[in-house]
Amino acid sequence: MKQQANLTKYKIIAFIGLIIMGIGSFMSCLAPTAAMCNVGSGILIVSIIIMAYAFYFWRP
């Protein structure tokens, strides 16, 4: 039962990383200034790290 709870935790982390990745991609593609574009790119890098962590433990 504990293993199932851990898998659910990593599924949620992966889903949050996916949402953050969507936000970051919109920011980096549609930003009116270069600074906002760089912030969007930074958010994309953070979301890749979050999703890599989640998918390391939860392999669908």
Secondary structure, 3 states (H helix, E strand, C coil): CHHHHHHHHHHHHHHHHHHHHHHHHHHHHHCCCHHHHHHHHHHHHHHHHHHHHHHHHCCC
